[in-house]
Amino acid sequence: MKRYAKYILALLLIILADQGSKLWAYSHMQLGLDHHIKILGNLFKLTYVLNYGMAFGLQLGFKYGKLLITFVRLFASLYVAIHIVQSLAKPTHPLWTWGWIALLGGAIGNSIDSIFYGVYLNNAPADAPMKWFHGQVIDIIHIDFWSGLIPSWVPIWGGQEMCLLPIFNIADLAIFLGLAFIFYSFNASAALKTNDQLTDFIA
């Protein structure tokens, strides 16, 4: 069990940091793009917004689309957890395991919003078929290179006020870093394997 303690601790820290920051925003900030807490001027600030769909606000265009998104997140989290347990049973690049841990922490963090926030924070849209599994994900981290109103003729996002970079949360950041770690470790392992094959061939 001691072998897994550091991974369990890291996973819990990601989830707690993510949920803590979201609940703090819910309790202490006004909702909307017009309200900010500036950290580094207009470039880096905290902005409390809600995301009903997937990354970048994309949604599935049918009644139970959000429910499907939530269940996909749950099954993805289960798959990642199983993969982590399997990878710990064999030697792997350290960043490979840490990448999957970060990915799982981020997936769980956003799944909590989707499952529970519609009920406990009452943030499900008015037209949602139910509050359970239809909560909106809280985003807060705002790197503002540009923001404004998208022209109405633009597909999907036309007429909406948006930012050049989407506002995100700690769970999103963990997922991004997790994927980066996995990609790097995969390439590093592939390169090492290739070098070993070349060495064996030359020898």
C-alpha positions, 0 to 999 in steps of 0.5 A: 500500500505504501507504494501507492500512497504518493499517487493516492495523495496526488490524486486527492490533492488535485481533486481537493484543489479543483473543488476547493477553488470552484466552491470558493468562486461560487461563494465569493465571486459574481457570475459572468464575464463582466466580473473579475479578480485581477491577478496580473492586470487584464492578462491573468485574472479569475472569472467565474463562468459556467460550462454546460457542455464539453471543452470549449463549451461544445454541446450535444444537440439533444435533450439528454446530451449532457447526461451522455457527456456525464456518463462518458466522463464517468466511464473514462475515469473508470478506464483511466483508474484501471489503466493506472493499476495495470501500469503500476504492476510493470516498469514504466516511465515515471511521467507515464504514471503521473500523467495518468494520475493527473488525467484521472484527477481532472476527470473526477474533478469535472465529473463531480460538477456534472453529477452534483452541482445541479442539485447542491449548487442549483446550477443546472439550466432551466431547461435541463430534464433533471438536476442530477447529472446536469450540473454545469462545470465551474470555470475560473482561470482566465488568461485573457489575450482577447475577449469579445462578441463573436459575429452572428455568422460564425457557426456554433459560437456566433452571437456569443461573448467568448475569449480567445483562450477558454476560461478553465479550471484546475481539473482542465489544467490537470488533464492538459498536463496529464496528456502532455506527460503521457505524450512525452513519456511515450515518445521518450520510451519509443526513442529509448526502444529504438536506440536499444534496437540500433545498438543490438543491430550494430553489435 
